[in-house]
Amino acid sequence: MKKAEPIPYEEFKQKIIPVIGEFLDYMIKEFGMDEFDLVCNFNWGYFDGKPVVIDYGHNYFGENLEEVSL
């Protein structure tokens, strides 16, 4: 399994947050995702050179994971 590389806090604050601001607003408003988790650099990483959310707990866009059949 490929692993995302961590994004240092200062880099996340200066380079990532300004670019993903509208995305964060959309995810928070549309899916009720937790703003605190989405703006923490330790929940993000670089995968194939792009910033990605790497950990979001047990939230699957408002659905309980136990109720989602894969």
Steps between C-alpha positions, in 0.01 A plus 500: 500500500630844414547747781442874496789717614423728799468872436690718751280751684658818360484369143137394549408841642679699229451287187203266548238689705483796255440260208245268662292765678195466274527120508499506881196729509315265263584185699401661829172646373392221262599195706523634855865399529692620804687822428764427767600172335508651151732786593753291696816434301543154657181386324651589162787369294647508150404207278641500148596865556147612591358589843250241625306436821667197654291448813149602585399269782169316469311750287392395153326818381248482783436126483595245760767266361323197644197588285696531177534179303806480280 
